[in-house]
Amino acid sequence: MAQKVLSAAGTVVATVGLQLLVLGLVSQGQSSALVFVGSGLAFLVPWPNAYLAVRQGVGFAFCALLVSSILLGIVVSPALAVAYLVQFGLGSVMVPCLLMRGWRWDAAVLSATGLSLGGGILALSAYALRQGQTSLAFADNWARTEVDKALSALDYAKLPAEVAQETQEIVKDLGNRLIELYPAMTILTIALMLLVLVVFLRRKAEHFLPAQSLFHAWKVAEHLVWILIASGAAVLFLDGAWHRLALNILVVVLAIYFLQGLAILNHFFNVKGVPPFLRVLGYFLVVVSFPLRILATGVGIFDLWIDFRKPRNHKD
């Protein structure tokens, strides 16, 4: 029992320390490098609590979650405590809990993402109500403030006048697009963080978890293609709020098919026996290159009809 309490205490210290470090780095708006590092470290915040849940049980992890939230509320602000609970805390308990119950990793990530989003919407709605605004208007204003803050840090002084003006117009259009897509970006960020958490748990605590299907064999549900088609058509033919809703749905669905494209790539890496270093390089190129991302997404979509991973007989 004493060992479990010590583990929980260590988890609280690690969690609060990571959250404060991320907050300190991200708040340094004048340094894009620090913001980038802080954003990357944010993916590590749920790791200590999730590892505690697997090793010592969900009950201890839940207690550590509450204590971490209380400490963050005291040290910084109640708003940060709520933000930690919604963004990191709920998923850090729910994902390992579902994995230990034998859930598939994709179902665990989907469920935890939904729980985090639901908690976030409730918290946002309550705060917006206190400000006398609707939750959507408040979220839009917050997103516009954050995007404008980020874009205002760009330096145009060294560019020729005409180039600087054109660049500002492009950046302004990009900012408007980011504001329009922030719901999808929020969903994908939470889901990606939880996917990284699953990878961490499979690496560091695999013997505590039931066996899972391998990533290279993963496929999305076939009926998802109808949501893809419907949202794509809605983006083309609808305007206003319905266009925005369809666009955000389309972006999320395309991201899921991109993940299936990575699973197919992983399958071919396994078949060809590609060394780990080249695999990492291949994944990196696919993620950072826009044409390769489009190709991977297309492969993920057309896998429904072509089945790229199906064994084929080759004639001599």
GIGISUL-V363718 format. One record per pair of residues at least 24 apart in sequence whose ideal C-beta (glycine too) atoms are under 8 Angstrom apart, sorted by the first residue. I is the first residue (numbers start at 1). GAP is how many residues later the second one is. D is the distance in Angstrom with one decimal. If there is no record, write none. Layout:
i=I gap=GAP d=D
i=I gap=GAP d=D
//
This chain:
i=4 gap=52 d=4.8
i=4 gap=53 d=7.7
i=4 gap=56 d=5.7
i=7 gap=45 d=5.9
i=7 gap=48 d=6.8
i=7 gap=49 d=5.4
i=7 gap=53 d=7.2
i=8 gap=44 d=6.3
i=8 gap=48 d=6.9
i=8 gap=52 d=4.9
i=8 gap=53 d=7.9
i=8 gap=55 d=6.3
i=8 gap=56 d=4.7
i=8 gap=59 d=7.8
i=10 gap=38 d=7.7
i=11 gap=37 d=4.5
i=11 gap=38 d=5.7
i=11 gap=40 d=7.6
i=11 gap=41 d=4.5
i=11 gap=50 d=7.5
i=11 gap=53 d=4.6
i=11 gap=57 d=7.9
i=12 gap=52 d=5.2
i=12 gap=55 d=5.0
i=12 gap=56 d=5.1
i=12 gap=59 d=6.9
i=14 gap=34 d=4.1
i=15 gap=30 d=6.6
i=15 gap=33 d=5.1
i=15 gap=34 d=5.8
i=15 gap=49 d=7.1
i=15 gap=53 d=4.5
i=16 gap=52 d=5.5
i=16 gap=55 d=5.3
i=16 gap=56 d=6.2
i=16 gap=59 d=7.4
i=18 gap=26 d=5.8
i=18 gap=27 d=4.9
i=18 gap=30 d=7.4
i=19 gap=26 d=5.6
i=19 gap=49 d=7.6
i=19 gap=53 d=6.1
i=19 gap=61 d=7.5
i=19 gap=65 d=5.8
i=19 gap=69 d=7.5
i=20 gap=52 d=7.9
i=20 gap=55 d=7.3
i=20 gap=56 d=7.4
i=23 gap=53 d=7.0
i=23 gap=57 d=7.0
i=29 gap=120 d=6.5
i=29 gap=124 d=6.6
i=30 gap=123 d=7.2
i=32 gap=121 d=6.7
i=42 gap=46 d=7.9
i=42 gap=151 d=7.4
i=43 gap=149 d=7.8
i=43 gap=150 d=5.2
i=43 gap=153 d=5.1
i=43 gap=154 d=8.0
i=45 gap=39 d=7.6
i=45 gap=43 d=4.5
i=45 gap=47 d=7.9
i=46 gap=42 d=4.5
i=46 gap=43 d=7.4
i=46 gap=45 d=5.7
i=46 gap=46 d=3.5
i=46 gap=49 d=7.9
i=46 gap=147 d=7.0
i=46 gap=148 d=7.9
i=46 gap=151 d=5.5
i=47 gap=45 d=7.7
i=47 gap=150 d=6.6
i=47 gap=153 d=5.6
i=49 gap=39 d=8.0
i=49 gap=40 d=7.1
i=49 gap=43 d=4.0
i=49 gap=44 d=6.7
i=50 gap=42 d=4.6
i=50 gap=43 d=7.5
i=50 gap=45 d=6.2
i=50 gap=46 d=4.9
i=50 gap=147 d=5.7
i=50 gap=150 d=7.4
i=50 gap=151 d=6.1
i=51 gap=45 d=8.0
i=51 gap=149 d=7.8
i=51 gap=150 d=7.2
i=51 gap=153 d=6.5
i=51 gap=154 d=6.2
i=53 gap=39 d=7.2
i=53 gap=40 d=5.8
i=53 gap=43 d=4.0
i=53 gap=44 d=6.5
i=53 gap=47 d=7.9
i=54 gap=42 d=4.9
i=54 gap=45 d=7.8
i=54 gap=46 d=6.8
i=54 gap=147 d=6.2
i=54 gap=151 d=4.4
i=54 gap=154 d=4.8
i=54 gap=155 d=6.7
i=55 gap=150 d=6.7
i=55 gap=153 d=6.6
i=58 gap=35 d=6.2
i=58 gap=38 d=7.2
i=58 gap=39 d=4.9
i=58 gap=42 d=7.8
i=61 gap=31 d=7.1
i=61 gap=32 d=5.2
i=61 gap=35 d=7.3
i=62 gap=31 d=5.7
i=65 gap=24 d=4.8
i=65 gap=27 d=6.8
i=65 gap=28 d=5.9
i=82 gap=41 d=5.2
i=85 gap=34 d=6.9
i=86 gap=30 d=5.9
i=86 gap=33 d=4.5
i=86 gap=34 d=4.5
i=86 gap=37 d=5.8
i=87 gap=29 d=6.7
i=87 gap=33 d=7.4
i=87 gap=103 d=7.1
i=88 gap=105 d=7.7
i=90 gap=25 d=5.2
i=90 gap=26 d=5.1
i=90 gap=29 d=5.8
i=91 gap=24 d=7.4
i=91 gap=25 d=5.4
i=91 gap=99 d=7.2
i=91 gap=102 d=7.2
i=91 gap=103 d=5.1
i=91 gap=106 d=6.8
i=92 gap=105 d=7.2
i=95 gap=99 d=5.7
i=95 gap=102 d=5.7
i=95 gap=103 d=6.5
i=95 gap=106 d=7.5
i=96 gap=105 d=6.2
i=96 gap=113 d=8.0
i=99 gap=99 d=7.3
i=99 gap=102 d=6.6
i=99 gap=110 d=5.3
i=99 gap=111 d=7.4
i=99 gap=113 d=7.7
i=100 gap=108 d=7.5
i=100 gap=109 d=6.2
i=100 gap=110 d=7.2
i=102 gap=108 d=4.9
i=104 gap=108 d=6.8
i=104 gap=109 d=6.7
i=105 gap=93 d=4.9
i=105 gap=97 d=7.9
i=105 gap=107 d=5.6
i=106 gap=112 d=6.9
i=108 gap=86 d=7.8
i=108 gap=90 d=7.0
i=109 gap=82 d=5.9
i=109 gap=85 d=4.6
i=109 gap=86 d=5.7
i=109 gap=89 d=6.4
i=110 gap=81 d=7.7
i=112 gap=82 d=5.3
i=113 gap=74 d=6.6
i=113 gap=77 d=5.1
i=113 gap=78 d=4.8
i=113 gap=81 d=6.1
i=116 gap=74 d=5.2
i=117 gap=69 d=7.5
i=117 gap=70 d=6.6
i=117 gap=73 d=6.9
i=120 gap=66 d=7.8
i=139 gap=43 d=7.5
i=140 gap=39 d=6.7
i=143 gap=35 d=7.6
i=143 gap=36 d=5.0
i=143 gap=39 d=4.3
i=144 gap=35 d=5.3
i=147 gap=28 d=4.7
i=147 gap=31 d=5.2
i=147 gap=32 d=5.6
i=148 gap=27 d=6.8
i=151 gap=24 d=5.2
i=180 gap=64 d=5.8
i=180 gap=67 d=6.9
i=181 gap=66 d=6.8
i=181 gap=67 d=6.2
i=181 gap=70 d=6.1
i=183 gap=65 d=4.8
i=184 gap=63 d=7.7
i=184 gap=64 d=4.1
i=184 gap=65 d=7.7
i=184 gap=67 d=4.1
i=184 gap=68 d=5.2
i=184 gap=71 d=8.0
i=185 gap=66 d=8.0
i=187 gap=65 d=5.7
i=188 gap=63 d=7.5
i=188 gap=64 d=6.5
i=188 gap=67 d=5.4
i=191 gap=64 d=8.0
i=215 gap=48 d=5.5
i=215 gap=51 d=5.6
i=216 gap=47 d=5.8
i=216 gap=48 d=7.9
i=216 gap=50 d=4.3
i=216 gap=51 d=4.1
i=216 gap=53 d=7.9
i=216 gap=54 d=5.5
i=216 gap=93 d=7.5
i=217 gap=46 d=7.5
i=217 gap=50 d=7.4
i=217 gap=92 d=7.3
i=218 gap=41 d=8.0
i=218 gap=42 d=6.9
i=218 gap=45 d=4.6
i=219 gap=41 d=6.5
i=219 gap=44 d=7.5
i=219 gap=84 d=7.2
i=220 gap=36 d=5.7
i=220 gap=37 d=6.8
i=220 gap=40 d=5.3
i=220 gap=80 d=7.6
i=222 gap=82 d=6.1
i=224 gap=29 d=6.4
i=224 gap=32 d=6.8
i=224 gap=33 d=7.9
i=225 gap=76 d=7.1
i=225 gap=79 d=5.8
i=227 gap=26 d=5.6
i=228 gap=25 d=4.9
i=228 gap=26 d=7.4
i=228 gap=29 d=7.3
i=228 gap=73 d=7.0
i=254 gap=43 d=5.6
i=256 gap=44 d=7.9
i=257 gap=40 d=5.2
i=257 gap=43 d=3.7
i=257 gap=44 d=4.9
i=258 gap=35 d=6.4
i=258 gap=38 d=5.6
i=258 gap=39 d=4.4
i=258 gap=42 d=6.0
i=259 gap=41 d=7.2
i=260 gap=39 d=8.0
i=260 gap=40 d=3.6
i=260 gap=43 d=6.3
i=261 gap=25 d=7.8
i=261 gap=34 d=7.7
i=261 gap=35 d=3.3
i=261 gap=36 d=5.6
i=261 gap=37 d=7.5
i=261 gap=38 d=4.5
i=261 gap=39 d=3.6
i=261 gap=42 d=7.9
i=262 gap=24 d=6.9
i=262 gap=34 d=6.3
i=262 gap=38 d=7.9
i=263 gap=37 d=7.8
i=264 gap=32 d=8.0
i=264 gap=35 d=5.6
i=264 gap=36 d=6.8
i=264 gap=39 d=6.2
i=264 gap=44 d=5.1
i=264 gap=45 d=6.2
i=265 gap=31 d=6.7
i=265 gap=34 d=7.9
i=267 gap=41 d=7.5
i=267 gap=42 d=4.8
//
